[in-house]
């Protein structure tokens, strides 16, 4: 396993950063920037907070702020109030940033997008992992994320929460279902179970497991047993096959469990 990644992949940016930001920000921020430019800019300080307690996972937001803040504006100052992975109480600022009001106005939407998803995902993953410390979780949120941006942020946050949970002895998250988010968990490739459709294709839960093992003999396999609503019998059938017919025997005749 590799060292988990703690940054998001670089975004594919158009040449015009202003156009990139302005096409994605809430329109009232653009209109407010125009007001400030007309009546005079000021140096301001923002504090970013969430209404509920979360785990701090703000690296993506801070990276974006540094990337899109204009070089010629009043120097940007960012103050972290919590380290990545720290618990942040309700409505307490995670970090503050100071700079040109006109330059910062249109960045608010993009900054908050990257704070909310990541920090809530971090907290949820932490609570899951610490509530069931012996369970190894796989991040399989991808099908619920409309696009790479949300998927990457949610996976980054979950990896932060998992990392903190591991400090208390939890197994935590061991991987992701996607190759693109696998590096957050120290993996090169995605992990997973099996889709229900392959069980229908195979005709039985046992046959689906056999097909998977034959095709991917090096994988750790988790078999779904609820396709036919015969969870007990299907689970027992797969386990009997696995133990009696598939597992190799050592010279003493005992089964070898790996």
C-alpha positions, 0 to 999 in steps of 0.5 A, spaced: 500 500 500 502 506 498 502 513 502 495 516 502 494 522 497 492 528 501 491 533 495 486 533 489 488 532 482 490 538 478 484 541 475 484 542 467 484 549 467 482 554 461 487 559 460 482 565 463 481 564 470 477 569 471 472 566 466 473 559 469 471 562 476 465 567 474 462 561 470 461 557 476 460 562 482 453 565 484 451 571 480 450 575 486 457 575 488 459 577 481 454 583 481 457 585 488 464 585 485 462 590 480 459 594 486 465 594 490 470 596 484 465 602 483 465 604 490 472 602 492 475 596 494 477 594 501 481 589 505 477 584 508 477 578 512 473 572 511 471 566 516 469 559 514 465 555 518 459 550 518 453 549 522 454 542 525 461 539 528 465 536 523 472 534 521 477 539 518 478 537 511 480 544 508 486 543 504 482 543 497 479 549 499 485 553 501 489 550 494 483 553 490 484 560 494 491 560 493 490 558 485 485 563 483 487 569 488 490 575 483 497 576 484 497 583 483 492 584 489 493 586 496 497 580 499 493 574 501 493 571 508 490 565 510 490 563 517 488 555 519 485 555 526 484 547 526 489 542 523 487 537 517 483 531 521 481 535 527 474 536 530 471 542 529 465 544 534 459 547 531 459 554 528 467 555 529 471 558 524 475 552 520 480 558 517 480 565 516 483 569 509 484 576 508 485 580 502 482 584 497 474 584 497 473 585 490 478 579 488 475 575 494 468 576 492 467 571 486 471 565 490 466 564 495 462 559 492 468 555 490 471 555 497 465 553 500 463 547 495 470 544 497 469 545 505 462 543 506 462 536 502 469 534 504 468 536 512 462 532 512 464 526 509 470 526 513 466 527 520 461 521 517 467 516 515 470 518 522 464 516 526 463 510 521 470 507 523 470 509 530 463 506 531 465 499 528 473 499 529 474 492 527 470 493 520 474 494 513 470 499 509 470 501 502 468 507 499 463 506 494 460 513 494 461 514 487 454 512 484 451 518 488 456 523 486 454 527 479 461 528 476 468 528 478 469 534 482 464 532 488 466 524 488 474 527 489 472 532 494 467 526 498 473 521 497 478 526 500 474 528 506 472 520 507 480 519 507 481 524 512 476 522 517 478 515 516 486 516 518 484 520 524 479 514 526 485 509 525 489 513 530 484 510 535 485 503 533 480 503 527 481 499 521 477 504 517 477 505 510 482 501 506 480 503 499 475 506 494 471 503 488 474 508 483 481 508 480 481 516 480 480 516 488 484 510 490 490 514 492 487 517 497 487 511 501 494 509 499 491 504 493 493 504 486 486 501 483 479 501 486 476 495 490 469 493 490 464 487 491 460 485 485 454 488 482 447 484 483 447 484 475 452 479 475 449 474 479 443 474 475 447 473 469 450 467 472 444 464 475 446 463 482 450 466 487 454 461 488 456 461 480 457 468 480 462 467 486 466 462 482 466 466 476 469 472 479 474 467 483 476 464 476 477 471 473 480 475 478 483 469 483 488 474 486 482 479 489 479 479 495 472 477 494 466 480 497 459 476 495 453 479 495 448 474 498 441 478 497 439 477 490 434 472 490 432 473 497 435 467 500 441 470 504 442 464 509 442 459 504 446 462 499 451 465 504 452 457 506 452 455 499 458 459 498 462 458 504 461 451 503 464 451 496 469 456 498 472 452 504 471 444 502 472 445 494 476 451 493 481 453 499 488 449 498 490 444 503 496 444 507 500 437 507 497 435 514 490 435 510 488 442 513 485 448 509 489 454 508 486 460 510 489 466 508 
